[in-house]
Amino acid sequence: MLPLFCIGSFGVARSASVPELLTWRFVQAFGTSPGLSLGAGVIGDIFQLEERGTAMGVFFSASLLGPALAPPVGGFFTQYSTWRVLQLVLGITGCGIFALISMFFPETSHPGSRGIDKIPDGQSKIVFVNPMRPIALFRSPNLFLVSLSGFLVLLTDYILLVPLAYTIGARYHITSTAIIGACFLPSGLGNMIGAPLAGRLSDRVVVAWRARRGGKWYPEDRLRAAIYGALIFIPLPMLGFGLLIEYVPGMFGLILTLVCLFVHGVGIDIALSPSAAYTVDVMHSRSAEAMAAMMGLRALMLSVCVSGVLPAIETFGVLSTNSAAALMSWVACLILWLMIQFGTELRAWVDVGYSTAENN
């Protein structure tokens, strides 16, 4: 898929109209989409159950370096040069990464476990791969609910960050795109810190609760680490941000809003990293498919909902919109709590080939 990303990046850089820009952005996004799901699958191949959360956290932390740096770098180039240069850089970088992966990246799957390895000798190795097959995994209430909770949590991030120029920028009279871009940094840094922290915490929770259960593995125990993010570290900064924008002017207000962005960034990954590791845990043999289905559903719902963020702020104001976002986070927390309480019953409802302690 990396070649599509490279082609899309070069196409975006050369776009001369909005329809052309949107078309090439689609190609670019299509090329980048497998990265997180395949990365999670690789982690499932390599790391044991009790180490997987930490590995997922480090992986997501490294992945989130891009979103952390992109706004300030993009704002700087937009202010002093042109955004097209960055798209060319992305395309060239993608070509370099593709070359390195082709030459040096080893296979991580266990010998004989790949589908192509199971095809008898003499039969054609060319098979049709149904790209819609992962969607069938949503027959599982567990996978659908963990995806829904992740969507609600991630939507709060978009509600906070998408209109930043119209909230922080307008309230504190910031007009420079470079400075507006720099205001995204606290959230990105919070993501980078929160991801490995949450992953390590989820591993410790799995080990501790497995010991309490006399050595029995209960997959939903990992979700206990995500509760704190959805209950505290996401909704409270959302409310604080809205109150600060509404009532606290000046440099003091700006500093406190940036602190809220940082804490919220940490909370996002405290909620999401254990959920991603849980998905790999329960669908170990199809971890990449499960992650692809989860991220695809989240992306689809987010693409629809994000268009309503600015109209909501214009109609109801920042505080009311952020209060609604905080409520979404508490709903996500409730979903996670219900999964922890009734995980076995939900998995018994529809068996989509869940992993067990023996094959995990």
C-alpha positions as CSV (number, residue, x, y, z in Angstrom):
1,M,0.0,0.0,0.0
2,L,3.0,2.3,0.5
3,P,3.3,3.0,-3.3
4,L,-0.3,4.3,-3.3
5,F,0.6,6.6,-0.4
6,C,3.5,7.9,-2.4
7,I,1.5,8.4,-5.5
8,G,-1.3,10.1,-3.5
9,S,1.2,12.4,-1.8
10,F,2.6,13.5,-5.1
11,G,-0.9,13.9,-6.5
12,V,-1.9,16.1,-3.5
13,A,1.1,18.3,-4.1
14,R,0.1,18.9,-7.7
15,S,-3.6,19.4,-7.1
16,A,-5.1,22.4,-8.8
17,S,-8.7,22.2,-7.6
18,V,-10.7,21.0,-4.6
19,P,-12.1,17.9,-6.3
20,E,-8.7,16.9,-7.5
21,L,-7.3,17.5,-4.0
22,L,-10.0,15.3,-2.4
23,T,-9.4,12.5,-4.9
24,W,-5.7,12.4,-4.3
25,R,-6.2,12.6,-0.5
26,F,-8.4,9.5,-0.8
27,V,-5.6,7.7,-2.6
28,Q,-3.1,8.9,0.0
29,A,-5.3,7.8,2.9
30,F,-6.0,4.4,1.2
31,G,-2.2,3.9,1.1
32,T,-1.7,4.7,4.8
33,S,-4.7,2.8,6.2
34,P,-3.1,-0.6,6.7
35,G,-0.2,0.7,8.9
36,L,-1.9,0.5,12.3
37,S,-3.8,-2.7,11.7
38,L,-0.8,-4.6,10.3
39,G,1.4,-3.2,13.0
40,A,-0.9,-4.6,15.6
41,G,-0.9,-8.0,13.8
42,V,2.9,-8.1,13.9
43,I,2.9,-7.3,17.6
44,G,0.4,-10.2,18.1
45,D,2.8,-12.4,16.3
46,I,5.9,-11.5,18.4
47,F,4.8,-10.7,21.9
48,Q,3.2,-12.8,24.6
49,L,-0.1,-11.9,26.2
50,E,1.4,-10.4,29.3
51,E,3.8,-8.2,27.2
52,R,1.5,-7.2,24.5
53,G,0.0,-4.1,26.0
54,T,3.4,-2.5,26.6
55,A,4.5,-3.4,23.0
56,M,1.2,-1.9,21.6
57,G,1.8,1.2,23.7
58,V,5.3,1.8,22.4
59,F,4.1,1.1,18.8
60,F,1.3,3.7,19.1
61,S,3.6,6.2,20.8
62,A,6.0,6.0,17.9
63,S,3.0,6.2,15.4
64,L,1.7,9.3,17.2
65,L,5.0,11.1,16.7
66,G,3.6,12.1,13.3
67,P,0.3,13.7,14.4
68,A,2.3,15.5,17.2
69,L,4.7,17.1,14.8
70,A,2.5,17.6,11.8
71,P,0.4,20.6,12.9
72,P,3.4,22.8,14.0
73,V,5.5,21.8,11.0
74,G,2.5,22.2,8.6
75,G,1.7,25.6,10.2
76,F,5.3,26.7,9.8
77,F,5.4,25.8,6.1
78,T,2.0,27.2,5.4
79,Q,3.0,30.5,7.1
80,Y,6.4,30.9,5.5
81,S,6.4,28.7,2.4
82,T,3.7,26.4,1.0
83,W,1.9,23.2,2.1
84,R,2.7,21.5,-1.2
85,V,6.4,21.1,-0.1
86,L,5.3,18.9,2.8
87,Q,3.3,16.7,0.5
88,L,6.4,16.2,-1.7
89,V,8.4,15.4,1.3
90,L,5.9,12.8,2.4
91,G,5.9,11.2,-1.0
92,I,9.7,11.0,-1.1
93,T,9.9,9.7,2.5
94,G,7.3,7.0,1.7
95,C,9.4,5.8,-1.3
96,G,12.4,5.6,1.0
97,I,10.5,3.6,3.7
98,F,9.1,1.3,1.0
99,A,12.6,0.5,-0.2
100,L,13.9,-0.2,3.4
101,I,11.0,-2.5,4.2
102,S,11.4,-4.4,1.0
103,M,15.1,-5.0,1.7
104,F,15.3,-5.5,5.4
105,F,11.9,-6.2,7.1
106,P,11.7,-9.9,8.2
107,E,8.5,-12.0,8.2
108,T,7.0,-12.2,11.7
109,S,4.3,-14.9,11.4
110,H,5.0,-18.3,12.9
111,P,6.1,-20.9,10.3
112,G,3.2,-22.6,8.6
113,S,0.6,-20.2,10.0
114,R,0.1,-18.1,7.0
115,G,-2.8,-18.9,4.7
116,I,-0.5,-19.3,1.7
117,D,1.5,-21.9,3.6
118,K,-1.6,-24.1,4.0
119,I,-2.3,-24.3,0.3
120,P,-1.3,-27.8,-0.9
121,D,1.6,-28.1,-3.3
122,G,0.5,-28.1,-6.9
123,Q,-2.4,-25.7,-6.3
124,S,-2.3,-22.1,-7.5
125,K,-1.0,-19.7,-4.9
126,I,-3.1,-16.9,-6.4
127,V,-6.3,-16.6,-4.3
128,F,-9.1,-14.0,-4.1
129,V,-9.0,-12.0,-0.9
130,N,-12.3,-10.6,0.1
131,P,-11.6,-7.1,1.5
132,M,-15.0,-7.0,3.2
133,R,-14.4,-10.2,5.2
134,P,-13.3,-8.4,8.4
135,I,-16.7,-6.6,8.6
136,A,-18.3,-10.0,9.6
137,L,-16.4,-9.8,12.8
138,F,-18.9,-7.2,14.0
139,R,-21.3,-10.1,14.6
140,S,-19.3,-10.2,17.9
141,P,-20.9,-7.9,20.5
142,N,-17.4,-7.6,22.1
143,L,-15.7,-6.3,19.0
144,F,-18.5,-4.0,18.1
145,L,-18.8,-2.5,21.6
146,V,-15.1,-1.9,21.9
147,S,-15.1,-0.2,18.5
148,L,-18.0,1.9,19.5
149,S,-16.4,3.0,22.8
150,G,-13.2,3.8,20.8
151,F,-15.2,5.9,18.4
152,L,-16.8,7.9,21.2
153,V,-13.5,8.5,22.8
154,L,-11.7,9.5,19.6
155,L,-14.6,11.8,18.6
156,T,-13.9,13.9,21.7
157,D,-10.3,14.4,20.3
158,Y,-11.7,15.7,17.0
159,I,-14.1,18.0,18.8
160,L,-11.2,19.5,20.7
161,L,-8.6,19.7,17.9
162,V,-10.5,20.3,14.6
163,P,-11.8,23.8,15.6
164,L,-8.6,24.9,17.5
165,A,-8.2,28.0,15.3
166,Y,-11.8,29.0,16.1
167,T,-11.5,28.3,19.9
168,I,-8.0,29.0,21.1
169,G,-7.2,31.1,18.0
170,A,-10.3,33.3,18.3
171,R,-10.3,33.6,22.1
172,Y,-6.7,34.5,22.5
173,H,-6.3,36.5,19.2
174,I,-3.8,34.1,17.6
175,T,-3.7,34.6,13.8
176,S,-0.4,33.0,12.9
177,T,-0.8,29.5,11.4
178,A,2.6,28.5,12.8
179,I,1.5,29.4,16.3
180,I,-1.9,27.7,15.9
181,G,0.0,24.6,14.7
182,A,2.2,24.7,17.8
183,C,-0.9,24.7,20.0
184,F,-1.5,21.1,18.8
185,L,1.8,20.0,20.3
186,P,0.5,19.4,23.9
187,S,-2.2,17.0,22.7
188,G,0.3,15.1,20.6
189,L,2.9,14.9,23.4
190,G,0.1,13.7,25.7
191,N,-0.7,10.9,23.2
192,M,3.0,9.9,23.0
193,I,3.3,9.7,26.8
194,G,-0.1,8.1,27.4
195,A,0.3,5.3,24.9
196,P,3.2,3.4,26.5
197,L,1.9,4.3,30.0
198,A,-1.5,2.8,29.3
199,G,0.0,-0.3,27.6
200,R,2.3,-1.0,30.6
201,L,-0.6,-0.4,33.0
202,S,-2.9,-2.8,31.0
203,D,-0.2,-5.6,31.2
204,R,0.1,-5.2,34.9
205,V,-3.7,-5.3,35.3
206,V,-3.8,-8.6,33.2
207,V,-1.1,-10.2,35.4
208,A,-2.7,-9.0,38.7
209,W,-6.2,-10.1,37.8
210,R,-5.1,-13.4,36.4
211,A,-3.4,-14.1,39.7
212,R,-6.5,-13.1,41.6
213,R,-8.5,-15.6,39.4
214,G,-6.2,-18.4,40.3
215,G,-4.4,-18.4,36.9
216,K,-7.5,-18.1,34.8
217,W,-7.4,-15.6,31.9
218,Y,-10.3,-13.3,31.5
219,P,-9.7,-11.1,28.4
220,E,-11.9,-8.2,29.5
221,D,-9.7,-7.6,32.6
222,R,-7.4,-5.6,30.3
223,L,-10.2,-3.1,29.7
224,R,-10.0,-2.1,33.4
225,A,-6.9,0.0,32.5
226,A,-9.0,1.9,29.9
227,I,-11.7,2.9,32.4
228,Y,-9.7,5.7,34.0
229,G,-9.1,7.5,30.7
230,A,-12.8,7.5,29.7
231,L,-14.0,8.3,33.2
232,I,-11.6,11.0,34.3
233,F,-8.7,12.0,31.9
234,I,-10.9,12.7,28.9
235,P,-14.1,14.3,30.1
236,L,-12.6,16.6,32.8
237,P,-10.2,18.3,30.4
238,M,-13.0,18.7,27.9
239,L,-15.1,20.5,30.5
240,G,-12.1,22.5,31.7
241,F,-11.2,23.6,28.2
242,G,-14.8,24.8,27.5
243,L,-14.9,26.8,30.8
244,L,-11.5,28.3,30.1
245,I,-12.4,29.4,26.6
246,E,-15.7,30.9,27.9
247,Y,-14.5,32.7,31.0
248,V,-10.7,33.0,31.3
249,P,-8.9,35.5,29.0
250,G,-5.3,36.3,28.6
251,M,-2.0,34.4,28.8
252,F,-3.1,32.6,31.9
253,G,-6.2,31.2,30.2
254,L,-4.1,30.1,27.1
255,I,-1.6,28.2,29.3
256,L,-4.4,26.4,31.1
257,T,-6.1,25.4,27.9
258,L,-2.8,23.9,26.6
259,V,-2.6,22.0,29.9
260,C,-6.1,20.6,29.2
261,L,-5.0,19.6,25.7
262,F,-2.0,17.7,27.2
263,V,-4.1,15.9,29.9
264,H,-6.7,15.0,27.3
265,G,-4.1,13.6,25.0
266,V,-2.8,11.3,27.8
267,G,-6.4,10.3,28.5
268,I,-7.2,9.4,24.9
269,D,-4.4,6.8,24.8
270,I,-5.2,5.5,28.3
271,A,-8.6,4.6,26.9
272,L,-7.6,3.5,23.4
273,S,-4.3,1.5,23.9
274,P,-5.8,-1.2,26.2
275,S,-8.8,-1.5,23.9
276,A,-6.5,-2.1,20.9
277,A,-4.5,-4.7,22.9
278,Y,-7.7,-6.4,24.0
279,T,-8.8,-6.7,20.4
280,V,-5.5,-8.4,19.5
281,D,-5.9,-10.7,22.6
282,V,-9.4,-12.0,21.8
283,M,-8.7,-12.4,18.1
284,H,-5.0,-13.4,18.1
285,S,-5.2,-15.5,15.0
286,R,-7.0,-12.8,13.1
287,S,-5.6,-9.7,14.9
288,A,-4.9,-7.7,11.8
289,E,-8.4,-8.3,10.4
290,A,-10.0,-7.4,13.8
291,M,-7.9,-4.2,14.1
292,A,-8.7,-3.3,10.5
293,A,-12.4,-3.7,11.1
294,M,-12.3,-1.7,14.3
295,M,-10.3,1.2,12.7
296,G,-12.4,1.1,9.5
297,L,-15.6,1.5,11.4
298,R,-14.2,4.2,13.6
299,A,-12.9,6.1,10.6
300,L,-16.2,5.8,8.8
301,M,-18.2,7.2,11.7
302,L,-15.7,9.9,12.4
303,S,-15.7,11.1,8.8
304,V,-19.5,11.6,9.1
305,C,-19.5,13.2,12.5
306,V,-16.5,15.6,12.2
307,S,-18.4,17.7,9.7
308,G,-20.8,18.7,12.4
309,V,-18.1,19.9,14.9
310,L,-17.8,23.5,13.7
311,P,-21.6,24.0,13.2
312,A,-22.2,22.7,16.7
313,I,-19.7,25.2,18.1
314,E,-21.2,28.0,16.1
315,T,-24.7,27.1,17.2
316,F,-24.3,26.0,20.8
317,G,-20.9,27.4,21.8
318,V,-17.6,25.8,22.9
319,L,-18.7,24.9,26.5
320,S,-22.0,23.2,25.5
321,T,-20.3,21.3,22.7
322,N,-17.5,20.2,25.0
323,S,-20.0,19.2,27.6
324,A,-21.7,16.9,25.1
325,A,-18.3,15.4,24.3
326,A,-17.6,14.8,28.0
327,L,-20.9,12.9,28.1
328,M,-19.8,10.8,25.1
329,S,-16.7,9.8,27.1
330,W,-18.8,8.8,30.1
331,V,-21.0,6.7,27.7
332,A,-17.8,5.0,26.4
333,C,-16.8,4.3,30.0
334,L,-20.1,2.7,30.7
335,I,-19.7,0.5,27.6
336,L,-16.3,-0.6,28.8
337,W,-17.7,-1.3,32.3
338,L,-20.5,-3.5,30.9
339,M,-18.0,-5.4,28.8
340,I,-15.9,-6.1,31.9
341,Q,-18.9,-7.3,33.8
342,F,-20.5,-9.4,31.1
343,G,-17.6,-10.3,28.8
344,T,-18.1,-14.1,29.0
345,E,-21.8,-13.8,28.2
346,L,-21.2,-11.5,25.2
347,R,-18.5,-13.8,23.8
348,A,-20.9,-16.7,24.1
349,W,-23.6,-14.9,22.1
350,V,-21.7,-15.2,18.8
351,D,-18.4,-17.1,18.5
352,V,-16.3,-15.6,15.8
353,G,-13.2,-17.7,16.6
354,Y,-12.1,-16.1,19.8
355,S,-8.6,-16.9,21.1
356,T,-8.0,-18.9,24.3
357,A,-5.2,-18.8,26.8
358,E,-3.7,-21.9,25.1
359,N,-3.4,-20.3,21.7
360,N,-2.5,-16.8,22.8
